[in-house]
């Protein structure tokens, strides 16, 4: 709790420009068509954003070196928070105009699903989980209703514009071939001969190294004389892959080290590399198969294309819809600095 209070207090200093006072006074920062966003709401969103930025940890003042660093972080996250807060109010207001609301039956069903998914079938555990999040059932209902209304407004106002024609899908496919190209696929077999870490100084280490190199060269020579590589791996390799006859893959060429990439690129199926020194010892690889990069057929990725195009269009149409709601709204700012931050963020967003 002390950690959380640290951030809330620091956020208050940034927003109000004054030292925090002992008493809690609700301060309105902006009115959106009569509905308000308070300093408390902004601070809560700032704390959540800071937690997310700090990899989901509880906000720890030890992670923030000084007040200047905290102010800088808040200055970076606050403009987007302001825009999102105003947009959320506008969407909720529009949803109410459409008479959207969460019914009792819907709420009960959603709560039942949450409890089942989280394993909170016991009433006591469920109440403890709510308390841990500082929430009541009323808080949960309000949160779920806000989420439901926003999602339904998006479906009604934007969803109808997401139908993708065959021509549009084929155009996207032609313009983004890299998104539908399967990378080069490689399947190898390996044999690893470890270098013993026996004591005895430099001479002993050199002897162990030479012994391992001699052994891997002998095994490679046997493989080149057409002995079964998989059997040689099972009998001699120190790698876990020996259980599968040294088989590794298939995997993307991009997942290999640059050194191995360079070797494989010069090989054909059945070729065996020269011994390669690794931290554990010496390895040789046999190229089992190499499947070149290939563009997937259009018909096999039609649904994926539709999802990609719909996602892009959803963002575009939502920006247009929100821009229209903002233009029609009466937004009254009570803090000039926050107004400037909001307007700067709006100006930086993509158009259309």
TIVEX-985248 format. One record per residue: residue in three letters; chain; y, x, z of N, C-alpha, C in turn. Coordinates in steps of 0.001 Angstrom, whole numbers, plus 500000, padded with zeros to 6 digits. Example, Ala and Ser with C-alpha at 12.3 -4.5 7.8 and 13.67 -1.06 7.14 Angstrom:
<recs>
REC   res   chain       nv       nu       nw      cav      cau      caw       cv       cu       cw
REC   ALA       A   494310   513190   507800   495500   512300   507800   496700   513200   507800
REC   SER       A   497750   512850   507080   498940   513670   507140   500030   512900   507870
</recs>
This chain:
<recs>
REC   res   chain       nv       nu       nw      cav      cau      caw       cv       cu       cw
REC   UNK       A   498789   500831   500000   500000   500000   500000   501250   500857   500000
REC   UNK       A   501255   501965   500742   502424   502838   500770   502693   503423   499398
REC   UNK       A   501629   503749   498662   501801   504301   497335   502481   503297   496418
REC   UNK       A   502047   502042   496514   502621   500988   495684   504079   500766   496040
REC   UNK       A   504403   500751   497309   505782   500530   497737   506691   501643   497242
REC   UNK       A   506177   502843   497164   506980   503973   496672   507508   503688   495280
REC   UNK       A   506609   503211   494411   507012   502970   493031   507933   501764   492931
REC   UNK       A   507618   500712   493666   508470   499524   493622   509884   499867   494062
REC   UNK       A   509998   500646   495122   511319   501032   495610   512055   501868   494590
REC   UNK       A   511354   502840   493980   511981   503686   492965   512397   502870   491760
REC   UNK       A   511575   501904   491375   511923   501047   490241   513163   500221   490555
REC   UNK       A   513256   499767   491787   514418   498980   492182   515695   499798   492087
REC   UNK       A   515620   501066   492457   516787   501945   492374   517260   502057   490934
REC   UNK       A   516306   502186   490010   516667   502325   488604   517295   501047   488074
REC   UNK       A   516727   499908   488443   517217   498644   487902   518574   498265   488480
REC   UNK       A   518716   498419   489781   519933   497934   490416   521016   498984   490562
REC   UNK       A   520589   500274   490543   521554   501352   490712   522026   501475   492140
REC   UNK       A   521372   500786   493057   521791   500824   494459   520599   501167   495328
REC   UNK       A   520884   501616   496538   519810   501951   497469   519089   500677   497890
REC   UNK       A   517749   500716   498053   517010   499531   498464   517416   499080   499862
REC   UNK       A   517453   497755   500035   517789   497195   501342   516548   496613   501996
REC   UNK       A   516614   496453   503280   515446   495996   504023   515068   494567   503638
REC   UNK       A   516071   493684   503452   515752   492297   503146   515430   492135   501667
REC   UNK       A   514587   491159   501345   514200   490893   499975   515133   489838   499400
REC   UNK       A   515900   490199   498368   516805   489259   497707   516381   489144   496251
REC   UNK       A   516002   487922   495822   515560   487719   494446   516736   487833   493507
REC   UNK       A   516610   488646   492512   517696   488890   491574   517263   488505   490173
REC   UNK       A   518044   487653   489531   517766   487240   488158   518310   488298   487206
REC   UNK       A   517451   488780   486291   517866   489794   485326   518257   489187   483981
REC   UNK       A   517563   488109   483608   517847   487478   482319   517370   486033   482345
REC   UNK       A   518103   485182   481644   517692   483796   481445   517327   483608   479977
REC   UNK       A   516190   482963   479747   515727   482703   478385   515553   481197   478243
REC   UNK       A   516516   480562   477572   516525   479092   477456   516419   478436   478833
REC   UNK       A   517051   479063   479816   517072   478492   481163   516008   479041   482090
REC   UNK       A   514922   479537   481535   513881   480142   482371   514289   481578   482704
REC   UNK       A   513857   482048   483873   514361   483342   484342   513277   484408   484418
REC   UNK       A   513736   485649   484306   512912   486813   484617   513629   487534   485745
REC   UNK       A   512915   487742   486851   513524   488326   488039   513223   489819   488143
REC   UNK       A   513964   490449   489036   513744   491864   489284   512335   492104   489815
REC   UNK       A   511847   491187   490650   510503   491311   491202   509454   491308   490094
REC   UNK       A   509632   490409   489120   508683   490338   488003   508723   491620   487179
REC   UNK       A   509919   492127   486925   510045   493359   486158   509383   494518   486884
REC   UNK       A   509631   494614   488187   509053   495710   488958   507531   495653   488943
REC   UNK       A   506971   494434   489031   505514   494289   489005   504954   494797   487680
REC   UNK       A   505639   494484   486592   505185   494937   485275   505362   496454   485135
REC   UNK       A   506419   496975   485716   506630   498421   485672   505515   499161   486419
REC   UNK       A   505162   498644   487586   504096   499258   488375   502783   499232   487581
REC   UNK       A   502480   498087   486962   501244   497973   486177   501242   498960   485021
REC   UNK       A   502389   499091   484354   502486   500011   483227   502354   501467   483684
REC   UNK       A   502944   501791   484836   502823   503140   485377   501377   503456   485741
REC   UNK       A   500692   502490   486318   499286   502689   486662   498467   502976   485401
REC   UNK       A   498740   502199   484367   498013   502402   483115   498309   503776   482527
REC   UNK       A   499553   504181   482600   499924   505489   482064   499251   506611   482848
REC   UNK       A   499038   506393   484133   498391   507401   484972   496883   507174   485010
REC   UNK       A   496348   506785   483849   494900   506650   483655   494241   505676   484619
REC   UNK       A   494936   504576   484914   494334   503533   485717   494212   503854   487191
REC   UNK       A   494776   504980   487622   494701   505321   489037   495745   504518   489815
REC   UNK       A   495542   504393   491115   496611   503868   491950   497794   504816   491842
REC   UNK       A   498981   504262   491721   500146   505121   491537   500328   505994   492763
REC   UNK       A   500225   507265   492572   500309   508227   493667   501599   509027   493523
REC   UNK       A   502474   509005   494525   503720   509767   494428   503489   511249   494216
REC   UNK       A   502303   511756   494600   502024   513172   494370   501873   513501   492899
REC   UNK       A   501591   512462   492081   501472   512679   490648   502835   512671   489974
REC   UNK       A   503854   512237   490695   505210   512178   490161   506038   513189   490943
REC   UNK       A   506470   514238   490282   507045   515390   490971   508374   515086   491652
REC   UNK       A   509203   514236   491034   510511   513973   491623   511076   512673   491076
REC   UNK       A   512208   512254   491638   512832   510999   491224   513239   511026   489766
REC   UNK       A   513664   512175   489275   514088   512269   487883   512922   512020   486936
REC   UNK       A   511752   512537   487299   510575   512308   486463   510201   510827   486468
REC   UNK       A   510289   510198   487632   509978   508775   487729   510950   507958   486894
REC   UNK       A   512241   508293   486987   513242   507557   486213   512999   507718   484715
REC   UNK       A   512585   508912   484325   512306   509149   482912   511140   508289   482444
REC   UNK       A   510090   508230   483252   508927   507418   482891   509292   505944   482804
REC   UNK       A   510089   505486   483762   510507   504079   483747   511399   503779   482547
REC   UNK       A   512265   504724   482200   513136   504530   481042   512321   504429   479755
REC   UNK       A   511159   505078   479731   510313   505048   478538   509542   503738   478412
REC   UNK       A   509090   503200   479537   508239   502009   479473   508999   500697   479583
REC   UNK       A   510196   500731   480184   510910   499481   480478   511358   498705   479238
REC   UNK       A   511884   499346   478179   512318   498557   477009   511210   497686   476428
REC   UNK       A   510017   498236   476281   508908   497445   475737   508499   496341   476706
REC   UNK       A   508550   496631   477996   508233   495608   479001   509215   494446   478891
REC   UNK       A   510498   494751   478721   511514   493694   478602   511252   492813   477392
REC   UNK       A   510967   493442   476245   510708   492672   475026   509477   491799   475215
REC   UNK       A   508414   492363   475768   507191   491591   475980   507418   490433   476948
REC   UNK       A   508223   490656   477974   508492   489606   478962   509261   488449   478334
REC   UNK       A   510273   488770   477557   511058   487727   476889   510198   486992   475866
REC   UNK       A   509436   487738   475072   508577   487109   474067   507553   486190   474704
REC   UNK       A   507014   486606   475839   506029   485781   476528   506651   484464   476973
REC   UNK       A   507866   484524   477495   508552   483288   477890   508780   482379   476689
REC   UNK       A   509192   482957   475582   509437   482160   474377   508159   481478   473883
REC   UNK       A   507046   482200   473932   505775   481618   473509   505336   480512   474461
REC   UNK       A   505528   480739   475754   505173   479706   476729   506027   478458   476547
REC   UNK       A   507311   478649   476308   508195   477516   476085   507782   476741   474831
REC   UNK       A   507425   477471   473789   506983   476810   472563   505681   476055   472807
REC   UNK       A   504802   476659   473613   503548   475994   473933   503761   474699   474690
REC   UNK       A   504726   474693   475577   505018   473465   476323   505588   472396   475401
REC   UNK       A   506365   472824   474400   506877   471871   473413   505736   471228   472630
REC   UNK       A   504662   471976   472463   503480   471462   471776   502541   470726   472735
REC   UNK       A   502962   470612   473999   502192   469930   475042   500860   470619   475328
REC   UNK       A   500878   471936   475264   499676   472698   475583   499622   472942   477085
REC   UNK       A   498454   472775   477656   498279   473044   479083   496794   473231   479375
REC   UNK       A   496514   473796   480531   495135   474036   480960   494688   472855   481814
REC   UNK       A   493685   472132   481356   493200   470978   482118   492352   471445   483301
REC   UNK       A   492110   470525   484239   491284   470853   485401   489884   471283   484972
REC   UNK       A   489308   470552   484008   487960   470876   483553   487925   472246   482880
REC   UNK       A   488948   472544   482079   489004   473854   481423   489109   474978   482457
REC   UNK       A   489941   474763   483466   490113   475774   484505   488804   476018   485242
REC   UNK       A   488116   474944   485604   486845   475078   486326   485831   475852   485475
REC   UNK       A   485795   475563   484171   484848   476229   483298   485158   477717   483154
REC   UNK       A   486449   478037   483005   486847   479437   482874   486520   480200   484151
REC   UNK       A   486821   479613   485300   486524   480266   486580   485021   480476   486736
REC   UNK       A   484239   479478   486336   482780   479593   486420   482289   480749   485551
REC   UNK       A   482875   480885   484365   482485   481977   483470   482858   483335   484068
REC   UNK       A   484056   483414   484659   484498   484662   485282   483569   485049   486419
REC   UNK       A   483233   484091   487248   482370   484370   488392   480985   484821   487940
REC   UNK       A   480485   484209   486872   479168   484583   486362   479189   485994   485785
REC   UNK       A   480224   486291   484970   480325   487608   484339   480500   488724   485364
REC   UNK       A   481246   488423   486443   481528   489439   487455   480504   489456   488599
REC   UNK       A   479519   488579   488516   478518   488526   489572   479078   488041   490896
REC   UNK       A   480033   487100   490841   480699   486603   492052   480322   485146   492317
REC   UNK       A   479025   484863   492251   478578   483479   492458   478768   483032   493901
REC   UNK       A   478780   483982   494822   479005   483660   496234   480488   483389   496460
REC   UNK       A   480818   482242   497078   482216   481841   497293   482992   482878   498089
REC   UNK       A   482345   483437   499114   483029   484411   499956   483409   485652   499153
REC   UNK       A   482473   486141   498336   482756   487327   497524   483858   487047   496510
REC   UNK       A   483853   485841   495958   484891   485484   494990   486257   485470   495655
REC   UNK       A   486356   484886   496845   487627   484846   497565   488075   486257   497963
REC   UNK       A   487114   487104   498321   487449   488490   498670   487989   489238   497447
REC   UNK       A   487401   488938   496283   487868   489581   495052   489287   489142   494719
REC   UNK       A   489582   487865   494922   490943   487369   494697   491918   488033   495664
REC   UNK       A   491522   488136   496924   492396   488739   497929   492662   490203   497607
REC   UNK       A   491651   490877   497093   491814   492283   496746   492870   492462   495653
REC   UNK       A   492998   491457   494785   494010   491493   493727   495315   490819   494164
REC   UNK       A   495394   490479   495452   496578   489788   495989   496859   488489   495235
REC   UNK       A   495801   487739   494951   495930   486493   494204   495325   485329   494972
REC   UNK       A   495897   484140   494743   495314   482900   495230   494725   482163   494029
REC   UNK       A   494040   481065   494285   493504   480265   493176   494643   479712   492320
REC   UNK       A   495749   479402   492970   496908   478904   492219   497468   479999   491308
REC   UNK       A   497520   481221   491833   497975   482349   491012   497055   482545   489809
REC   UNK       A   495740   482460   490074   494772   482638   488994   494930   481559   487938
REC   UNK       A   495147   480327   488378   495311   479236   487411   496549   479458   486551
REC   UNK       A   497654   479852   487172   498880   480082   486416   498688   481197   485390
REC   UNK       A   497994   482251   485804   497765   483382   484901   496898   482965   483724
REC   UNK       A   495829   482218   484013   494933   481768   482954   495628   480790   482016
REC   UNK       A   496475   479931   482586   497170   478959   481739   498170   479654   480818
REC   UNK       A   498877   480645   481337   499813   481400   480503   499070   482060   479338
REC   UNK       A   497926   482667   479666   497141   483341   478645   496643   482349   477600
REC   UNK       A   496156   481192   478063   495625   480178   477157   496701   479626   476228
REC   UNK       A   497877   479348   476793   498968   478791   475987   499402   479781   474916
REC   UNK       A   499555   481050   475300   499979   482072   474333   498962   482212   473208
REC   UNK       A   497682   482209   473552   496635   482333   472534   496619   481124   471606
REC   UNK       A   496813   479934   472161   496796   478734   471327   498019   478668   470417
REC   UNK       A   499168   479098   470924   500369   479132   470073   500137   480088   468903
REC   UNK       A   499555   481229   469191   499283   482201   468121   498341   481605   467091
REC   UNK       A   497282   480908   467562   496336   480315   466610   497004   479252   465755
REC   UNK       A   497829   478414   466369   498450   477322   465627   499528   477803   464675
REC   UNK       A   500331   478763   465117   501469   479195   464307   501125   480320   463327
REC   UNK       A   500091   481093   463644   499759   482253   462815   498381   482140   462179
REC   UNK       A   497441   481548   462922   496063   481494   462442   495910   480843   461090
REC   UNK       A   496721   479844   460798   496611   479129   459521   497030   479988   458337
REC   UNK       A   497682   481125   458612   498179   481982   457535   497285   483204   457323
REC   UNK       A   496091   483182   457915   495237   484369   457870   494094   484269   456870
REC   UNK       A   494070   483239   456043   493016   483140   455048   493166   484264   454025
REC   UNK       A   492090   484977   453796   492102   486131   452910   491410   485767   451602
REC   UNK       A   492103   485897   450483   491511   485578   449190   490628   486735   448719
REC   UNK       A   489781   486433   447750   488909   487459   447192   489727   488585   446567
REC   UNK       A   490810   488224   445897   491660   489227   445248   492304   490149   446282
REC   UNK       A   492804   489564   447384   493424   490370   448435   492408   491338   449043
REC   UNK       A   491187   490840   449270   490144   491684   449860   489807   492850   448935
REC   UNK       A   489694   492568   447643   489367   493637   446687   490516   494636   446558
REC   UNK       A   491748   494172   446643   492893   495079   446602   492879   496023   447793
REC   UNK       A   492606   495477   448983   492548   496309   450186   491423   497329   450053
REC   UNK       A   490291   496890   449541   489130   497772   449356   489471   498922   448414
REC   UNK       A   490184   498613   447341   490545   499634   446360   491596   500599   446902
REC   UNK       A   492484   500103   447776   493581   500922   448284   493195   501749   449509
REC   UNK       A   492067   501411   450166   491657   502122   451384   490194   502555   451298
REC   UNK       A   489826   503281   450269   488399   503653   450129   487884   504499   451291
REC   UNK       A   488777   505296   451917   488331   506165   453010   487817   505363   454203
REC   UNK       A   488287   504125   454351   487851   503305   455484   486429   502778   455287
REC   UNK       A   485936   502810   454061   484628   502228   453765   483666   503250   453160
REC   UNK       A   483988   504520   453383   483133   505587   452879   482288   506156   454008
REC   UNK       A   480991   506099   453831   480090   506689   454821   480122   508205   454666
REC   UNK       A   480307   508942   455751   480423   510405   455647   479101   511049   455238
REC   UNK       A   479209   512280   454816   478018   513054   454491   477085   513095   455705
REC   UNK       A   475817   512764   455473   474839   512697   456554   473841   513845   456420
REC   UNK       A   473587   514522   457531   472731   515706   457528   471577   515517   458513
REC   UNK       A   470378   515907   458084   469216   515950   458976   468656   517367   458942
REC   UNK       A   468478   517954   460118   468009   519332   460233   466773   519408   461127
REC   UNK       A   466107   520564   461037   465134   520939   462063   465591   522290   462608
REC   UNK       A   465369   522514   463880   465839   523744   464512   464739   524405   465326
REC   UNK       A   464876   525713   465460   464034   526471   466389   464960   527402   467167
REC   UNK       A   464852   527355   468483   465656   528201   469357   464750   529141   470134
REC   UNK       A   465059   530432   470046   464382   531433   470869   465403   531973   471858
REC   UNK       A   465150   531727   473129   466099   532141   474163   466025   533646   474400
REC   UNK       A   467170   534189   474777   467229   535588   475199   467065   535620   476708
REC   UNK       A   466039   536314   477177   465769   536362   478613   466942   536988   479357
REC   UNK       A   467271   536397   480503   468363   536933   481327   467789   537792   482439
REC   UNK       A   466863   538640   482082   466203   539469   483101   467154   540519   483644
REC   UNK       A   466977   540856   484924   467808   541898   485536   467401   543256   484975
REC   UNK       A   468253   544266   485185   467896   545594   484735   468999   546307   484017
REC   UNK       A   470168   545650   483916   471304   546334   483327   471389   546149   481824
REC   UNK       A   472274   546930   481235   472594   546804   479819   471389   547078   478932
REC   UNK       A   470598   548109   479261   469443   548473   478447   468438   547333   478393
REC   UNK       A   468185   546700   479554   467245   545582   479615   467762   544405   478798
REC   UNK       A   469063   544129   478890   469663   543022   478147   469542   543256   476649
REC   UNK       A   469787   544496   476233   469686   544834   474819   468255   544688   474337
REC   UNK       A   467312   545072   475182   465903   544954   474809   465492   543494   474681
REC   UNK       A   465967   542642   475610   465652   541214   475564   466241   540579   474317
REC   UNK       A   467460   540978   473991   468120   540464   472792   467326   540847   471540
REC   UNK       A   466914   542121   471483   466173   542600   470321   464822   541906   470201
REC   UNK       A   464197   541644   471337   462891   540970   471327   463019   539547   470798
REC   UNK       A   464084   538839   471233   464303   537471   470774   464605   537450   469278
REC   UNK       A   465398   538407   468817   465738   538483   467395   464494   538770   466555
REC   UNK       A   463651   539661   467049   462412   539983   466332   461515   538745   466227
REC   UNK       A   461449   537992   467328   460588   536806   467347   461093   535738   466380
REC   UNK       A   462406   535495   466364   462935   534461   465476   462779   534880   464021
REC   UNK       A   462894   536193   463746   462696   536671   462372   461240   536499   461940
REC   UNK       A   460306   536765   462856   458895   536569   462545   458592   535103   462251
REC   UNK       A   459160   534210   463069   458938   532769   462874   459546   532332   461539
REC   UNK       A   460737   532819   461235   461386   532462   459970   460530   532926   458783
REC   UNK       A   459979   534141   458892   459140   534661   457812   457904   533783   457605
REC   UNK       A   457330   533307   458692   456165   532415   458598   456552   531089   457933
REC   UNK       A   457754   530584   458293   458216   529336   457683   458455   529519   456185
REC   UNK       A   459000   530658   455814   459243   530931   454394   457931   531088   453632
REC   UNK       A   456835   531404   454338   455518   531499   453688   454826   530144   453675
REC   UNK       A   455614   529101   453921   455147   527707   453803   454377   527201   455013
REC   UNK       A   454462   527906   456166   453910   527308   457390   454782   526123   457787
REC   UNK       A   454153   525151   458416   454862   523926   458773   455956   524214   459811
REC   UNK       A   457217   523952   459430   458354   524253   460311   458283   523415   461579
REC   UNK       A   457895   522147   461441   457826   521263   462611   456808   521787   463629
REC   UNK       A   455686   522294   463136   454664   522837   464039   455165   524108   464713
REC   UNK       A   455839   524969   463925   456403   526185   464494   457415   525857   465596
REC   UNK       A   458233   524813   465375   459217   524403   466382   458519   523906   467642
REC   UNK       A   457498   523081   467471   456787   522527   468626   456147   523622   469467
REC   UNK       A   455678   524683   468801   454964   525742   469510   455867   526819   470092
REC   UNK       A   457064   526997   469521   457874   528157   469905   459292   527856   470403
REC   UNK       A   459867   526721   470022   461282   526480   470302   461538   526217   471777
REC   UNK       A   462695   526683   472261   463125   526413   473643   464083   525236   473698
REC   UNK       A   464311   524596   472569   465219   523446   472525   464464   522163   472847
REC   UNK       A   465127   521193   473492   464462   519903   473766   463938   519225   472503
REC   UNK       A   464514   519558   471345   464091   518924   470094   462671   519325   469695
REC   UNK       A   462084   520287   470393   460725   520718   470067   459745   519556   470175
REC   UNK       A   460080   518589   471026   459212   517423   471187   459121   516610   469903
REC   UNK       A   460125   516748   469041   460137   516046   467755   459995   517022   466591
REC   UNK       A   459361   518139   466844   459194   519123   465792   460503   519756   465371
REC   UNK       A   461447   519831   466317   462747   520440   466036   463710   519536   465292
REC   UNK       A   463341   518274   465094   464172   517368   464289   465447   516987   465022
REC   UNK       A   466579   517131   464362   467873   516669   464876   468614   515957   463748
REC   UNK       A   469162   514803   464082   469878   514029   463076   469100   512762   462732
REC   UNK       A   469607   512005   461750   470788   512333   460935   472091   512193   461717
REC   UNK       A   473072   513005   461321   474390   512929   461920   475422   513324   460865
REC   UNK       A   476674   513011   461165   477747   513292   460212   477968   514793   460085
REC   UNK       A   478237   515240   458875   478556   516646   458653   479733   517063   459523
REC   UNK       A   480688   516150   459745   481884   516469   460530   481560   516756   461992
REC   UNK       A   480382   516351   462441   480005   516586   463832   479451   517988   464056
REC   UNK       A   479220   518730   462976   478685   520075   463102   479800   521086   463342
REC   UNK       A   479447   522232   463898   480416   523305   464080   480837   523832   462711
REC   UNK       A   482027   524396   462606   482476   524957   461324   481495   525986   460759
REC   UNK       A   480895   526789   461639   479944   527805   461192   478734   527165   460525
REC   UNK       A   478188   526129   461186   477009   525460   460640   477371   524680   459376
REC   UNK       A   478546   524098   459343   479004   523410   458128   478986   524353   456937
REC   UNK       A   479546   525551   457165   479613   526523   456083   478238   526906   455567
REC   UNK       A   477255   527010   456469   475899   527346   456051   475238   526200   455292
REC   UNK       A   475340   524991   455854   474683   523833   455253   475242   523529   453871
REC   UNK       A   476554   523727   453700   477179   523438   452402   476580   524272   451272
REC   UNK       A   475983   525419   451608   475414   526310   450585   473909   526111   450434
REC   UNK       A   473338   525172   451191   471892   524998   451216   471443   523800   450387
REC   UNK       A   470178   523815   450038   469538   522647   449460   468355   522300   450343
REC   UNK       A   467825   521080   450204   466736   520632   451059   465585   521632   451031
REC   UNK       A   465109   522002   452217   464017   522948   452348   464464   524356   452678
REC   UNK       A   465753   524671   452477   466264   526009   452788   466315   526230   454301
REC   UNK       A   466177   527503   454670   466200   527881   456082   467290   528934   456281
REC   UNK       A   468090   528771   457316   469182   529703   457580   468662   531038   458099
REC   UNK       A   469520   532043   458022   469285   533283   458735   469442   533004   460232
REC   UNK       A   468894   533850   461103   469083   533643   462554   470570   533630   462930
REC   UNK       A   470925   532711   463810   472298   532566   464283   472317   532849   465781
REC   UNK       A   473188   533754   466211   473289   534073   467638   474103   533001   468330
REC   UNK       A   473568   532428   469389   474259   531420   470196   474285   531908   471638
REC   UNK       A   475005   531245   472535   475020   531668   473948   473636   531715   474581
REC   UNK       A   472705   530875   474082   471366   530832   474682   470398   531809   474030
REC   UNK       A   470650   532144   472783   469704   533023   472110   469904   533004   470605
REC   UNK       A   468762   532902   469853   468837   532886   468390   468249   531573   467864
REC   UNK       A   468930   531005   466858   468482   529760   466251   468345   529918   464753
REC   UNK       A   467394   529176   464200   467334   528997   462749   467276   527498   462476
REC   UNK       A   467801   527096   461335   467825   525685   460950   467207   525517   459567
REC   UNK       A   466474   524446   459415   465949   524061   458112   466633   522760   457701
REC   UNK       A   467154   522731   456480   467791   521513   455981   466723   520545   455495
REC   UNK       A   466559   519461   456223   465590   518438   455844   466141   517562   454731
REC   UNK       A   467353   517080   454937   467966   516224   453913   469473   516211   454084
REC   UNK       A   470157   515956   452985   471616   515834   452990   471987   514649   452107
REC   UNK       A   472596   513662   452743   473013   512464   452015   474515   512538   451797
REC   UNK       A   474945   512678   450532   476378   512831   450263   477185   511611   450711
REC   UNK       A   478480   511852   450951   479386   510749   451287   479339   509714   450174
REC   UNK       A   479355   508435   450574   479244   507372   449570   480084   506178   449974
REC   UNK       A   480771   505611   449001   481560   504397   449218   480612   503215   449358
REC   UNK       A   480741   502476   450454   479884   501319   450667   480229   500217   449669
REC   UNK       A   479239   499488   449184   479510   498398   448234   480447   497360   448828
REC   UNK       A   481290   496790   447997   482271   495806   448465   481609   494667   449224
REC   UNK       A   480525   494139   448665   479888   492971   449283   479377   493260   450694
REC   UNK       A   479023   494515   450963   478481   494843   452286   479567   494986   453341
REC   UNK       A   480827   495132   452910   481927   495313   453869   482963   494194   453756
REC   UNK       A   482616   493114   453093   483564   492009   452887   484090   491461   454202
REC   UNK       A   483216   491266   455179   483652   490726   456477   484543   491722   457218
REC   UNK       A   484203   493009   457122   485015   494038   457771   486413   494075   457163
REC   UNK       A   486488   493952   455848   487793   493924   455168   488604   492726   455651
REC   UNK       A   487958   491574   455735   488658   490368   456188   489228   490566   457584
REC   UNK       A   488457   491202   458479   488931   491448   459843   490136   492383   459841
REC   UNK       A   490069   493452   459035   491161   494422   458980   492433   493777   458439
REC   UNK       A   492304   493025   457348   493478   492387   456748   494045   491332   457689
REC   UNK       A   493158   490559   458320   493618   489523   459246   494349   490130   460426
REC   UNK       A   493852   491274   460931   494503   491940   462061   495916   492386   461678
REC   UNK       A   496050   493003   460520   497367   493449   460071   498298   492255   459863
REC   UNK       A   497764   491206   459255   498606   490046   458971   498997   489319   460249
REC   UNK       A   498092   489304   461221   498425   488674   462502   499642   489345   463121
REC   UNK       A   499644   490666   463123   500776   491389   463694   502060   491107   462923
REC   UNK       A   501960   491088   461598   503149   490834   460767   503686   489430   460994
REC   UNK       A   502790   488448   460966   503226   487047   461120   503751   486783   462530
REC   UNK       A   503153   487441   463527   503645   487264   464891   505044   487846   465046
REC   UNK       A   505293   488998   464408   506641   489573   464466   507658   488619   463834
REC   UNK       A   507290   488023   462721   508191   487069   462060   508434   485849   462942
REC   UNK       A   507343   485334   463526   507452   484135   464366   508305   484408   465603
REC   UNK       A   508077   485549   466245   508847   485888   467437   510311   486148   467090
REC   UNK       A   510552   486764   465944   511935   486994   465520   512657   485670   465348
REC   UNK       A   511954   484666   464826   512553   483345   464653   512834   482688   466009
REC   UNK       A   511880   482810   466940   512090   482236   468273   513270   482910   468977
REC   UNK       A   513387   484222   468832   514499   484931   469471   515836   484474   468905
REC   UNK       A   515876   484280   467583   517124   483854   466938   517558   482480   467432
REC   UNK       A   516602   481631   467690   516900   480257   468108   517139   480146   469614
REC   UNK       A   516811   481193   470349   516879   481120   471817   518269   481458   472345
REC   UNK       A   518547   480964   473542   519746   481348   474281   519313   482342   475347
REC   UNK       A   519650   483623   475143   519234   484683   476058   520476   485225   476762
REC   UNK       A   520509   485037   478087   521668   485445   478881   521276   486592   479804
REC   UNK       A   521823   487763   479529   521510   488938   480334   522468   489070   481506
REC   UNK       A   521921   489432   482658   522717   489637   483861   522873   491131   484176
REC   UNK       A   522299   491970   483314   522336   493410   483518   522559   494064   482163
REC   UNK       A   523721   494690   481987   524080   495254   480684   523151   496388   480254
REC   UNK       A   522705   497208   481207   521831   498323   480854   520491   497820   480318
REC   UNK       A   519970   496780   480957   518712   496215   480488   518888   495531   479134
REC   UNK       A   520031   494910   478938   520321   494266   477647   520326   495315   476536
REC   UNK       A   520960   496448   476786   521017   497511   475779   519613   498045   475479
REC   UNK       A   518813   498218   476532   517447   498712   476346   516620   497728   475532
REC   UNK       A   516799   496433   475814   516084   495379   475083   516479   495382   473608
REC   UNK       A   517772   495413   473340   518261   495351   471964   517852   496591   471171
REC   UNK       A   517840   497746   471825   517417   498982   471153   515941   498905   470791
REC   UNK       A   515140   498343   471673   513716   498219   471403   513459   497251   470243
REC   UNK       A   514197   496148   470222   514065   495167   469137   514412   495835   467798
REC   UNK       A   515486   496606   467800   515946   497256   466570   514942   498275   466055
REC   UNK       A   514120   498829   466955   513168   499868   466547   511856   499280   466011
REC   UNK       A   511670   497972   466154   510412   497360   465711   510375   497222   464192
REC   UNK       A   509160   497249   463605   509036   497056   462151   509576   495691   461755
REC   UNK       A   510149   495607   460568   510675   494340   460058   509623   493670   459213
REC   UNK       A   509315   492399   459537   508340   491668   458731   506926   492154   458924
</recs>
